[in-house]
C-alpha cells in the first residue's frame, strides 16, 4: 500500500489518504487487464463474445450485491462512480415521486459535495431542500431528522460514513420510520462499504450509493443499489442495466469493481476492519504522546476504522500538508474536493469548526495492508513537522528531550 516514490528524509513514503482514493489491488488490475485484452465485447451483443462479456458483467454484479447483502442481484445498477450514483438516487427519487404537495428532500449539513450538487440540481427542478443539523462530532441527529419528516417529504438522503471525519450515521429505526411515512431513504455509503460490515437489508434503505475506488477497485465506476419495488426512475434513458442506466457498460471497470468487492468481503469476514481500527488507534495514541495538545475530532463516537481527523493548534493545515508531502507523507485537509480551497470545508463548518480550528484540521486515513509501524511513522512525521514548522509546543513533548 506504500507510495513507491522515493523520499529524501528518514522515513519511507507513506500514503495516508485512503478516503480520497485507494490503490487498486493487484488482482483487480489483473482482472481488468484480462477483460480489456480478451473480454472486450459489448455485453449487450447477442453473439458468443457478447454473451461472454455479459457473463463477466453479471459475475461482477453478484459480487457487488453480496458485499452489500442485497436480496436480488438485479437491484445493483452500475454507474460511473459514487457521484453519478448519488445524482441518480436523488434526482431519480425526486422525479418519480414529486407532487405538488410532496416537494421536500431532507439531508444533513455534512453531506459530500456530490450530494450537495445533486440537491442543488433538484432545487432547480422545484424541490425544497431541508438540512438537519449535526453535533460537534458530525453526528447527524436522528431526532432532528425525524422531526423534520412530514407529509411534504419525498426523500431522506444521508451520508452513512463521513468522508472527512469518519463519523458513522446512527440510523436506528430511521429506515422503518421513513417507510412508515412513505418517504424514500437514500444512503451515501461510498466511504462505509468495504470498510465495515454493511447490509442494505438490515438498514431498510431504498437506495444506496457505492464507489469502487474507495475499496481498492478502479476509479470511474460505482453502483446504485435500488430496492426492488422502490418508486424511482432512471436519470439516463437506455436499455442497458435493465433500462435503469443507459450507455454501454464500462466492463473492465465493473469487472475490477467485482473483484474488489470480493476481496473486501473476504477481508470483512476476517474482521480486517478491527485490525485497521487498531492501526488508527495506535496512530492517535502515539500522536497524543508526542503532541499532547493535539485535538482529535469525533474520537468518542462510532467512526470509520481507518479515519482520524486531527488538529495541531496554531499550525495551518495547508502548510502542514505541503511540508509533509515534501517529506513523502501524503494526506489531505478535510475532503479532497476542498484540498485547494482556502476556507474550512462545509463539514468542519457544520461541526462549529469554521474558524482557525477548521483551517488547522487534517485528515489521516489509513488503508488495508498498513500496520502499527506505519501508524507510528505517521504520528512521528506529524510531530516532527510540528517542530520543524515552528509550532509552539510545550518543551516537555519535544521528542528527544
Ligand atoms: N460520497 C462520499 C462520501 C465520498 O467520499 C465520495 C468521494 O470522495 C463520493 C461520494 C464520490 O464518489 P466518486 O469519487 O466515486 O464519484
Boltz pocket constraint, residues with backbone or C-beta under 6 A from the ligand:
constraints:
  - pocket:
      binder: B
      contacts: [[A, 19], [A, 20], [A, 80], [A, 81], [A, 82], [A, 83], [A, 84], [A, 86], [A, 112], [A, 114], [A, 159], [A, 161], [A, 162], [A, 163], [A, 188], [A, 190], [A, 191], [A, 210], [A, 211], [A, 212], [A, 213], [A, 220], [A, 221], [A, 222]]
      max_distance: 6.0
